[in-house]
Amino acid sequence: MRPRAARLIIRAVVSSSPPPRSSSFASPPALAARSSIPPPSARGAGATRGCCVKSVGFHRHHRGAFARAMATTAGGDARIDDRDTEDLIERKKATRKRVRAALKELTEEQMSTESAQICAGLLSTLQIFTTENPGGRPVRLGLYVHCAKLREVDTRPLLETALGIPNCEVYVPIVDEAKPGEPAGPAMRFLQIRNLDDDLERKTMGIMEPKEFLADGVTRRQNLENLWDVPESNPRPLDVLLIPGLAFDPAGARCGRGGGYYDAFIDRYFSRCVAAGHEPPPLVALAFGSQVLPVGEVPMARWDRRVDALATADGVFGCGSSVGEAVSSGARWRGAGEGWER
């Protein structure tokens, strides 16, 4: 996740070798082969701890209690001690450091080439980009606008294609800063855009985000989550949500950049989908080969959410869930708002 001010949800209860969501899952050889980052064992004993969530705003003695509360809410074991929490934090910290170092080794040409290959794979695999949808419920796509400074996969070809598809709505994220007097926490919304040149503005770290208002300066831009309150909008969920991250493995484990923005949004939006009787959209992550680690090397709390599919320069791979396999098959989308055959 993109780093902003230090607001977060502390993560805990690590699963040292998180299992894939399907017993039939096998790590795609191409993904394993492309991981150019040496495992912790090859980097010395101090590197066996992985990726961290920065915890400004939470005193150390608060973290264990916070993690226990989160675990209970998520249906996990509340009997978590502070050592578990601190261990996960340190492991995530080391994993983030490891992957950032690998990303820094990539040249601009390498990132451009891989980004083009990743986008080409998604454009040819996801039926959302290739199926005509002349009328009825619009296709709804959630997608991030890449940040060059963060060395994210460039999504411009996907955005340009989606914005040119008739009857397609494109939603991109905007991060909300905490207001004075309000509790700090990760807050992100997805707003609809129609034009890359007119509807975005540069924010912190050069990140492009949607403008809050339309050109008239009065009308607010359509908020994805507000569709539930407008029956005539046919408020079915997104057809797919394409997300960034920092580290992944072929079994769907994901480690963000520490802000917790995507985690908070996904938890909230998916809960809303389920409450409305709809299947949540598949989560598809975009990653350079340097961001893909062997299975089990991305620290995960038991409530951390896995992605369903991973898009790399080698193609789009399912990560073990039934919807992930459907997405990567390129042939099992039911149509706008109808979900995927599982």
Secondary structure, 3 states (H helix, E strand, C coil): CCCCCCCCCCCCCECCCCCCCCCCCCCCHHHHHHCCCCCHHHCCHHHHCCECCCCCCCCHHHHHHHHHHHHHHCCCCCCCCHHHHHHHHHHHHHHHHHHHHHHHCCCHHHHHHHHHHHHHHHHHHCHHHCCCCCCCCCEEEEECCCCHHHCCCCCHHHHHHHHCCCCEEEEEEEECCCCCCCCCCCCEEEEEECCHHHHEEECHHHCEEECCECCCCCCECCEHHHHHHCHHHCCCCCCEEEECCCEECCCCCEECCCCCHHHHHHHHHHHHHHHCCCCCCCEEEECCHHHECCCCCCCCECCCCCCCEEEECCEEEECCCHHHHHHHHCCCEEECCCEECC
